[in-house]
Amino acid sequence: MMTKLIRSEGDHFRKAATGKPRRIRSTGLGKSFLQSVTNTDVEKVRFHFHYHEFNPLFDLFDRQTSGLGFAATMICDDDVDVCNACISAIRAEARSKIFRKRLNDHDRAARKNHASFTRYARKLCSIYSALYGLRIDLGYRQQYWSSMASRDFVAHRKQFLLNFKKFLPEGLFSGYAWRLEFSERRFVNAHLIIFVDGRFAHETVNATMALKRCWEETVTLGKGLFIDRGLSHYQYNGTGKIADHDRAARESLRQVITSMTMPDRYIKLTVPENHRTFGKGAVPKKAAINRSKRLLVEFIPGVDSPPARQEQFVTGVDSPQP
């Protein structure tokens, strides 16, 4: 709604020339604007998402509409000028260079993460003749949410990433990527995709159970909740074997990369002390094989040059999110 409103021109409200007194006419976009004003409880949203940084468009909407005290069903002709002036103020600020820079900065980290994850996945595919994707979610049991602090899930995430390979059979692990998220329904949770050498696909069931024990028993001491997203009711989830001839699997992996790095449309999770909300492992030090597998190596277009340096495997200290 905000994007369409900013791009629009002219007034969205006018007084009715005929009909009942104190009635107004509005465009479809004007009606959407009024519904957003009356139905959005900004204070409640900020209360429930206190770990988040709000999209500059959301902040702009909140700041410009905070003084509009009416219901969408009760607006009258006296409010026409007020509503049109509010929309004009939103447009003017949103089109300024300062605001456009803020909006661009808000999405910059997501664009960098997408490019980095793309290069990482391409490199893994050039090293292994086939990969197998394990997708899991790491969260917490609801009875422990009220006692959890940001330092707890940051510490748990670090501990899991530092130690989960010890729970896997030797030679199985190839790489991983993760993203931290927050929701009212599931509290803080981390989405992970773990890549294993396709030659060991028969070990993935045992590997998943080992990862479950690592998170629920060893790392969180019974507070954690482990969800296997490789179940059949998840579609296009990047799980299963990823081979050079399997276009469906490669398309699934594309969608995983997009979903794990897409910009937060309204609010973005920010962890105190500049801890990261996205990360990945290092490229294994293994000689690339079978240069003829161009179809697999180039399964994702758009990023042609290799990164200047690869991000190292997660250590005990996080670097700030750019």
C-alpha positions as CSV (number, residue, x, y, z in Angstrom):
1,M,0.0,0.0,0.0
2,M,2.7,2.5,0.9
3,T,4.7,1.9,-2.3
4,K,1.5,2.5,-4.4
5,L,0.6,5.5,-2.3
6,I,4.1,7.1,-2.8
7,R,3.9,6.6,-6.6
8,S,0.4,8.0,-6.9
9,E,-0.5,11.5,-7.9
10,G,-3.3,13.8,-6.9
11,D,-5.9,13.7,-4.1
12,H,-7.4,10.4,-3.0
13,F,-10.3,12.0,-1.1
14,R,-12.9,14.6,-2.1
15,K,-16.2,15.9,-0.8
16,A,-19.3,14.5,-2.4
17,A,-21.1,16.9,-4.7
18,T,-24.4,15.3,-4.1
19,G,-26.0,12.8,-1.7
20,K,-26.1,12.7,2.1
21,P,-24.4,15.6,3.9
22,R,-20.9,15.1,5.2
23,R,-20.2,12.1,2.9
24,I,-16.9,11.9,1.0
25,R,-15.6,10.1,-2.1
26,S,-12.3,8.2,-2.1
27,T,-10.2,6.1,-4.5
28,G,-9.5,2.5,-3.9
29,L,-6.1,3.4,-2.7
30,G,-7.6,6.0,-0.4
31,K,-9.8,3.3,1.2
32,S,-6.8,1.0,1.7
33,F,-5.0,4.0,3.4
34,L,-7.9,4.5,5.8
35,Q,-8.1,0.8,6.7
36,S,-4.4,0.8,7.4
37,V,-4.7,3.8,9.7
38,T,-7.6,2.4,11.7
39,N,-6.6,-1.3,11.8
40,T,-2.9,-1.0,12.6
41,D,-2.1,-1.0,16.3
42,V,1.4,0.3,16.1
43,E,2.1,0.2,19.8
44,K,1.0,-3.5,19.9
45,V,3.3,-4.3,17.0
46,R,6.3,-2.6,18.6
47,F,5.6,-4.4,21.9
48,H,5.6,-7.9,20.4
49,F,8.5,-7.2,18.0
50,H,10.9,-5.4,20.3
51,Y,13.9,-7.2,18.9
52,H,13.2,-5.7,15.5
53,E,14.1,-2.7,13.3
54,F,11.1,-1.5,11.4
55,N,11.1,-0.8,7.7
56,P,11.6,2.9,7.0
57,L,8.2,2.9,5.2
58,F,6.5,1.6,8.4
59,D,8.2,4.3,10.5
60,L,7.1,6.9,7.9
61,F,3.5,5.7,8.0
62,D,3.5,5.7,11.8
63,R,5.0,9.1,12.1
64,Q,2.7,10.8,9.6
65,T,-0.6,9.2,10.6
66,S,-0.2,9.2,14.4
67,G,-2.3,12.3,14.7
68,L,-5.2,11.1,12.6
69,G,-7.8,10.2,15.2
70,F,-10.8,8.8,13.4
71,A,-12.3,5.5,12.2
72,A,-12.5,4.6,8.5
73,T,-16.3,4.2,8.8
74,M,-16.8,7.6,10.4
75,I,-14.7,9.9,8.2
76,C,-16.6,13.0,7.1
77,D,-16.0,15.9,4.7
78,D,-14.2,17.8,7.4
79,D,-11.4,15.2,7.2
80,V,-10.8,15.3,3.5
81,D,-8.2,18.0,3.6
82,V,-6.5,16.4,6.6
83,C,-6.2,13.0,4.8
84,N,-5.0,14.5,1.5
85,A,-2.4,16.6,3.4
86,C,-1.2,13.5,5.2
87,I,-0.7,11.6,2.0
88,S,1.1,14.6,0.4
89,A,3.5,14.7,3.4
90,I,4.2,10.9,3.1
91,R,4.9,11.3,-0.6
92,A,7.2,14.3,-0.1
93,E,9.3,12.6,2.5
94,A,9.4,9.2,0.8
95,R,10.7,10.8,-2.4
96,S,13.5,12.7,-0.7
97,K,17.1,11.6,-1.2
98,I,17.7,11.1,2.5
99,F,14.7,8.7,2.8
100,R,15.6,6.7,-0.3
101,K,19.1,6.2,1.1
102,R,17.5,4.9,4.4
103,L,15.3,2.5,2.4
104,N,18.3,1.3,0.3
105,D,20.4,0.7,3.5
106,H,17.6,-1.3,5.0
107,D,17.8,-3.9,2.2
108,R,21.5,-3.8,1.6
109,A,22.4,-6.6,4.0
110,A,19.8,-8.9,2.4
111,R,21.3,-8.3,-1.1
112,K,24.8,-9.0,0.1
113,N,23.6,-12.2,1.9
114,H,21.9,-13.4,-1.3
115,A,25.0,-12.9,-3.4
116,S,27.2,-14.5,-0.8
117,F,24.9,-17.5,-0.4
118,T,24.7,-17.9,-4.2
119,R,28.5,-18.0,-4.6
120,Y,28.8,-20.4,-1.7
121,A,26.2,-22.8,-3.1
122,R,27.8,-22.7,-6.5
123,K,31.2,-23.5,-5.1
124,L,29.9,-26.5,-3.1
125,C,28.2,-27.8,-6.3
126,S,31.5,-27.5,-8.2
127,I,33.3,-29.5,-5.5
128,Y,30.8,-32.4,-5.0
129,S,29.3,-34.5,-7.7
130,A,26.1,-34.5,-5.7
131,L,24.8,-32.9,-2.5
132,Y,22.1,-33.7,-0.1
133,G,20.2,-31.0,1.7
134,L,18.9,-31.2,5.2
135,R,16.6,-28.4,6.3
136,I,15.9,-28.0,10.0
137,D,14.4,-25.3,12.3
138,L,15.9,-24.7,15.8
139,G,13.5,-23.2,18.3
140,Y,12.4,-23.4,21.9
141,R,9.5,-25.0,23.7
142,Q,6.8,-22.5,24.6
143,Q,7.0,-22.9,28.3
144,Y,10.5,-21.5,28.3
145,W,9.9,-18.4,26.1
146,S,9.3,-16.0,29.0
147,S,12.6,-16.9,30.6
148,M,14.7,-16.6,27.5
149,A,16.9,-13.5,26.8
150,S,18.6,-12.5,23.6
151,R,22.0,-13.6,25.0
152,D,20.6,-17.1,25.5
153,F,19.6,-17.8,21.9
154,V,22.8,-16.1,20.6
155,A,24.9,-18.4,22.8
156,H,22.9,-21.5,21.9
157,R,23.2,-20.8,18.2
158,K,27.0,-20.4,18.5
159,Q,27.3,-23.6,20.5
160,F,25.3,-25.6,18.0
161,L,27.3,-24.4,15.0
162,L,30.6,-25.0,16.7
163,N,29.7,-28.5,17.8
164,F,27.1,-30.1,15.5
165,K,29.7,-31.7,13.2
166,K,30.9,-33.8,16.0
167,F,27.5,-35.6,16.0
168,L,27.7,-36.5,12.3
169,P,29.5,-39.4,10.7
170,E,33.0,-38.5,9.5
171,G,33.1,-37.2,5.9
172,L,29.3,-36.5,5.8
173,F,29.3,-32.7,6.3
174,S,29.9,-30.4,3.3
175,G,28.5,-27.0,4.3
176,Y,25.6,-25.0,5.9
177,A,23.8,-21.7,6.0
178,W,21.5,-20.3,8.7
179,R,19.1,-17.4,9.3
180,L,17.7,-16.2,12.6
181,E,14.0,-15.1,12.8
182,F,11.4,-14.1,15.4
183,S,7.6,-14.6,15.4
184,E,4.8,-14.6,17.9
185,R,3.9,-18.1,17.0
186,R,7.4,-19.7,17.4
187,F,9.4,-17.1,19.3
188,V,13.1,-17.0,18.2
189,N,14.1,-19.7,15.8
190,A,16.9,-20.4,13.4
191,H,16.4,-21.8,9.9
192,L,19.3,-24.0,8.7
193,I,20.1,-25.9,5.6
194,I,23.0,-28.4,6.0
195,F,24.6,-29.8,3.0
196,V,26.1,-33.3,3.1
197,D,28.1,-35.3,0.5
198,G,25.6,-37.0,-1.8
199,R,27.5,-40.3,-1.5
200,F,26.4,-40.6,2.1
201,A,22.7,-39.9,1.4
202,H,21.8,-43.2,3.2
203,E,23.1,-41.7,6.4
204,T,20.8,-38.7,6.5
205,V,18.1,-40.2,8.7
206,N,20.7,-41.0,11.4
207,A,22.3,-37.6,10.9
208,T,19.0,-35.8,11.4
209,M,18.4,-37.7,14.7
210,A,21.9,-36.8,15.8
211,L,21.3,-33.1,15.1
212,K,18.1,-33.3,17.1
213,R,20.0,-34.7,20.1
214,C,22.7,-32.1,19.7
215,W,20.2,-29.2,19.8
216,E,17.5,-30.4,22.3
217,E,19.7,-32.3,24.8
218,T,23.3,-31.0,24.6
219,V,22.9,-27.4,23.7
220,T,19.6,-26.2,25.2
221,L,19.4,-28.9,27.9
222,G,15.8,-29.8,27.2
223,K,14.5,-26.3,26.4
224,G,15.0,-26.6,22.6
225,L,12.6,-27.7,19.9
226,F,13.9,-29.3,16.7
227,I,11.8,-29.4,13.5
228,D,12.7,-31.5,10.5
229,R,11.6,-29.6,7.4
230,G,12.4,-32.5,5.1
231,L,9.0,-34.0,5.7
232,S,6.8,-34.6,2.7
233,H,4.4,-31.7,3.3
234,Y,7.0,-29.1,2.8
235,Q,7.4,-28.3,-0.9
236,Y,10.4,-26.7,-2.6
237,N,12.3,-26.9,0.6
238,G,15.8,-27.7,-0.8
239,T,15.9,-31.1,0.9
240,G,17.0,-34.3,-0.8
241,K,19.6,-35.1,-3.4
242,I,20.8,-32.2,-5.5
243,A,22.5,-33.6,-8.7
244,D,23.6,-31.9,-11.9
245,H,20.8,-33.5,-14.0
246,D,17.9,-32.7,-11.5
247,R,16.5,-29.4,-12.6
248,A,13.7,-29.6,-10.0
249,A,16.2,-30.0,-7.1
250,R,18.2,-27.0,-8.4
251,E,15.1,-24.9,-8.7
252,S,14.2,-25.9,-5.1
253,L,17.6,-24.8,-3.9
254,R,17.2,-21.4,-5.7
255,Q,14.0,-20.9,-3.8
256,V,15.7,-21.8,-0.5
257,I,18.5,-19.2,-1.1
258,T,15.9,-16.6,-1.9
259,S,13.7,-17.3,1.1
260,M,16.6,-17.4,3.5
261,T,18.1,-14.1,2.3
262,M,15.0,-12.1,1.2
263,P,14.6,-8.6,2.7
264,D,12.3,-8.3,5.6
265,R,9.3,-6.4,4.1
266,Y,8.1,-4.7,7.3
267,I,10.4,-5.5,10.2
268,K,13.9,-6.8,10.5
269,L,15.2,-8.8,13.4
270,T,18.1,-7.0,15.1
271,V,20.0,-8.9,17.8
272,P,21.7,-6.8,20.6
273,E,25.4,-6.1,20.4
274,N,25.4,-6.3,16.6
275,H,25.2,-10.1,16.5
276,R,24.5,-11.5,13.0
277,T,21.1,-12.9,11.9
278,F,22.5,-14.7,8.8
279,G,25.6,-16.8,8.3
280,K,27.2,-19.7,6.4
281,G,30.1,-22.1,6.6
282,A,33.4,-22.0,4.8
283,V,34.0,-23.7,1.5
284,P,35.7,-27.1,2.2
285,K,39.3,-27.4,1.3
286,K,38.8,-30.1,-1.3
287,A,39.9,-30.2,-4.9
288,A,37.1,-29.5,-7.4
289,I,36.1,-32.5,-9.5
290,N,34.6,-33.1,-12.9
291,R,34.9,-29.7,-14.7
292,S,32.4,-30.9,-17.2
293,K,29.5,-30.5,-14.8
294,R,28.7,-27.0,-16.0
295,L,25.0,-27.5,-15.5
296,L,25.4,-28.0,-11.8
297,V,28.1,-25.4,-11.3
298,E,26.0,-22.7,-13.0
299,F,22.7,-23.6,-11.5
300,I,22.2,-20.0,-10.2
301,P,22.8,-17.1,-12.6
302,G,23.5,-13.5,-11.6
303,V,26.8,-13.7,-9.7
304,D,29.7,-14.5,-12.0
305,S,32.8,-13.5,-10.1
306,P,34.0,-15.3,-7.0
307,P,34.1,-13.5,-3.7
308,A,37.3,-11.7,-2.7
309,R,37.6,-13.9,0.3
310,Q,35.5,-16.6,1.8
311,E,33.8,-16.2,5.1
312,Q,35.3,-18.4,7.7
313,F,33.5,-21.1,9.7
314,V,31.5,-19.6,12.5
315,T,33.8,-19.1,15.6
316,G,33.0,-18.1,19.1
317,V,32.9,-14.4,18.2
318,D,30.5,-12.9,15.6
319,S,31.3,-10.1,13.3
320,P,28.8,-7.2,13.1
321,Q,26.1,-7.4,10.4
322,P,26.9,-4.9,7.7
